[in-house]
Amino acid sequence: MEESIFLVQPGIYKAQGRNSITVNGLALDCTGSTFEFAAFCKGDVTLGIYVDAPEAYENRLYFSVYIDGQLLEPREKYGFGGTRKTEFVLARDLEEGYHTFSIIRQNESETGEFCIRYIMLTGRLQTPPRDRERYIEFVGDSITTGIGNLYTPEARNPSIDPKSKVYQDGTQTYAILAARRLRADCSVVAQQGIGIICGWQPHTMLETYEMTCYQRNRRADWNFIRQPDFVVINLGSNDMDKIEENGKTPVDVQAGAVRLSRIIRGHYPSAGIVWAMGMIGQQLCPYLRAAVEELGGAENGYYYLQLESDTAGGGGHPSLAGQRRNAELLYEFLKKLYEERA
């Protein structure tokens, strides 16, 4: 077998999440964005990548890497910073045979840009993994991107912000954990600080949902080709933080939730839409439940799920234990809906 370089192009890989081919390669823009491929190979496997992210340890880009279904450790080995084109050795000294590879982004878009340019290996690529039968989209804020979920008082470093990327793993949230249990592909559309109608960001989900990636290209809309079975929304915490400052009321948030739901249904006419609420604060829960009722409830494919509050993670965000508990609640809820659809 000879060493070969394979430029990243459609047909040689499977991707999950909103992504696009750019001048720097395949951009993995969002939390949970995934690049998967398979090869019959041996020896080292290397990716050509482009990175544009903070160099500081606490704000680097982090990835989960799986080879043949096994998660590689330690996490710190798969953190990237700086601005450069470089190579990343994904695996070393593999035995000759069939192998699968998966790279999953842990942090959200605003952390920086990460693109995959080529695959270099000794061997040949195989047919990439197939799309799974089930597919779920998640729309949310820092709860869904996993801010603070790795933080514990015991592991606290006084010099590092509890909300920093060191303590964030977006692959260990209620969303992606539930999707894994359901054996579903997934896409995450989320950003810390964002709200339905207001929040800590200068933009809202109503304004940015239809974009591929607001942080990278505000002129590129997503294609909405692959249709999810369900869209799970967890928004409202940041609206509540900024509601008075922006002269809004909970009823305004309710109206925004109805509008966002209808935008999503316009792109995904057959998808069930689930508002899964309550992980940080529950003041808006009655209004978001009312929004679901206004939309026609379960009869029209709109659902409400009450989640458990947990603020034991970094910066008052859900802890890993809290994310796992709510993943179980969401799993059971969606499992029942899937069974009803069968």
N, C-alpha and C positions, 0 to 999 in steps of 0.2 A: 504494500500500500504506500502511496505517495502523499506527501504533505500538500494540501490544497487550500486555497483561500476562496470562500464563497461570499460574494457580496450579498448583503441583506436585501431581499426583494420578495414580493408576494409569491407564495408557493413553497418556500423553503422553511417557513416557521408558522407557528400559531401565536396569535396575540390576543390578550384579553385587556379590556379597558379602552378608553379613548386614546388613540394614537394615530400617527401619520408619518409618512416618509418626508423628511426634510433634507436640506442640503448636507446636514451632518449625519444622516442615517435615520433609522427608525426611532422616533422619539417616544420614550415611555414617560408620559407626562404626569399621570395621576397616581394617587395611592392605589396600590393593588394592580397597577399596570404590569402585564406579564408577557415575557418573551420565552417561547418554548420551541425546542427542536429535538430531533432524534438523529443519531448517526451510528453507523457501523465503523468503529474506529479503534485506535489504540494510542497510548502515549498521552501527550499534552493536548488540551483543547483551549484555544485562546480566542477572546473576542476583541475586535477592534472597536473602540468606543470613543465618544466625544462627551466631555464633562464640562459643565459650567455651573459651579456651585461654590458656596463659601468654603474657604480652606480651614476655618476654625473647627476644631474637633467637635464642639457642641452643636454645630449647624451643618454638618456634612450630610450627603445623601447616603442612605442605607438601603441595602437589598437583602432579601432572603434568597438563598441559592440552594436548589435541589439537584442532585445527580442521582439518577435511578431511584427517584422517590425519597431519597434521604436528605434531610436538611443538614447543610454544612455549618460548622462552627469554627471559631467564635464569630459572633456578629460583627465585631470591630474590623475583621478582615475584609468585610464587604462594604466599607464606607468609602465614599469618594468626595473629593473636594478639589478646588482650583479650576482653572480654565485651560483645557488642553485636549488634543487628540492623543490617545495612548492605547496601550494594549493591556488586557486584563486576563491573566491565566485562570481560566475557569476550573480546570482539572489538570492533574499531573499523573503521569505513569498509569493511565488506565489500561486494564487488561483488554486484549483484542476481543471485540464483541459488540453487541447492540447496547447502546446507552441512550438515556433520555436526560434532557437538561431543561431547567426552568429557573428564570430570574424574575423576581417579583419586587417591585418598588414598594418600600415601606413608608416613604414620606410624600407629602403633597407637592403640588406643582410649584408653589412659590419658593420651595427650597432650592430649586435649580433645574437645569436641563441635563438630561441624560439620553444619549442616542447610541444605538448599536449600529456599527458600520459594516462589519464583516465577521465571519466565523473562519478560524484557521484550525485545521486538524489533519491528522494522518488517517485517511479513510474516505468515506463517502457519506453524504447526508442521506437520510431515509425519509419516507413520507412523514410529515409532521403530525403530532397528535391531533385527533379529530375534535371538533367542537362537541361538547357534551349536549345531551338532549335538553337538559335544563339550563336556563339562563336567567339571571336576576341582575337588575340594576339597583344601585344604592345611591341615594342623594342625601347629602348631609353637610355637617360642619366638623369641628374638631373632635367630636365624639366619634364620628365615622372615620376620621383619619388617624385616630389612635393617640392623639396628644396626651402625654402624661401616663399612658397605660403601663409603661415599664418602671415607673417611679415607685419606690418604697422608701419609707423613712430610714430603713437600715442601709439602703444603697445610696442615700443622699450624699451628694458632693456639694458643699456650701458654695463653691465657685461656679456651679453650673445651674442655670435656670431649670426648675422642675418641668417646665413646658418645652424644653429644648429637644432637638432631634435625638439626642442621646437616650431620652426616655420615651421615644415614640416608635411604635411598630404598628403601622396600619394594616399589617397582615394578621394581627392578633386582636381584632375588634369583633363586636357582636355581628357585624355584617359578613366579613369574609369567613369567620369561623362557622356561622350558620350555613353559608353557601357550601363550604367544604363538606359539612355533615349531610347536606342534601345532594352532594355530588353534582353541583351546578357550577357552570362558568359564571363569572360575574364581572361587572364594571362598576367602578366607584367614581361618582361625580361629587366631590366634596372639597371644602376649604375651611380652615380654621377661621373663626370670626364672622363667617357669612351668615346672613339671615334670609328670611323670606322677603320681607319688605324693608328691613333695616338691620344694622348690626355694627360690628367693629370694622368692617371693610367699607370702602367707598362705593362698592357695588353690591348687588343682591343676587340671590339665585334666580329670581325672576328675570334679571337682566343678562345673566351669563349661562344659564342652563343649556341653551342651544348651541353654545360654542364648543369647539373641540377642546380648546385650552385657553381660558381667558388670559392667563399669565404669559403665554408664549405668543399667541397670535389672536388678536381680537377681531380679525376679519374672516377667520375660517370657521364655518359652521360644521357641526357634526353631521354625519350622513344618516344616522338612525336606520341603517339597513337591517342589522340583526335585531329581531324583535324579542324582548324579554317576556318571560311568563309573568313576572311581577316586578314592580318598581317599589322599593321600600324607601320611605322618606323619613328622615329624622332631622328636623329643623325647628327653630323657635327659641332656643336658649339665648341666642345672641339678639334676637328681636326683643326679648324680654329685658335684656340688659340695657338696651338703647331706646326703648319704646317712648319713654317720657321725653328724653332729649330730642327726639325727632317729632314730637307732637302727635304721636300715634296712640291708638288704643288697642286692646286685645281684639276688639271686633274688626279693626283694620287688618290685623294679622290673620284672622279667620278668613277675611275676604281674599287676602293674598294667597292663603293656602288653597282656596277654591280655584283661584286663577292659575296657580302653578300646576295643580292637579289636571286642569283642563288642557294646559299646554302639553303636559306629558302624555295625556290620553290622545291628544291630537297626533302625536308621533307614533304612539303605540296603542292602536285602537283595541287590541285584544288583551292587553296586559291588565292584571289586577294591580291596583294601587293601594299600598298599605302605609298608613301613617303610624309609625312605631315611636312612641313618645314617652318622656318622663325620666330619662337617665340623669339629666342635670336640671333640677327644678321642675315643678309640676303645675306652675301657675297657669300656663297656657293650655294645659291638657283639655279642659272642658271646651275651650273654643276650637281646638283642632278636632276634637270628637264631633263638635257641632258642624264643622266644615265637611266632615265625612258624611254626616247625615244630610246636609244640604245637597251634596252631590248624588244622593240616592242610596248610599250605603251599600251593603253587600249585594243587593239586587242588581246594582249597576256596576259591580266590580270594584267598589271602594271599601276599604276596611280600616279599622282602628285597633291598634294593639298597645296596651298599657305595659310599659317596661318598668324595671326597678331603678330607683334612684341610687347613684353611687358617686361619691365625690372624693374617694380616698386616694386617687392618683395625683399626678403632678398638676399643680395649679388648680386644684378643685375639680379635676376631670375624673372620669371613671378609671378605676384601677383595672389591672388585668383580671382579677377575680370578678369584678363587676361586669366587665366585657363578656367574660365567659358565661356568667349567669344569664345575662340578657341574650347571648347567642343561643342558649338552650331554649329560652322563651320564644324567640323568633323561629328557631328550627321547628319547634312543635306546632306553632301557628301556621307556618308555611307548609309543613308536611301535611297538615289537615286540609289545607286549601288544594294542594296538589292531588290528594286522594279524592277530593270532591270533583276535581276536573277529569279524573281518569275515566 
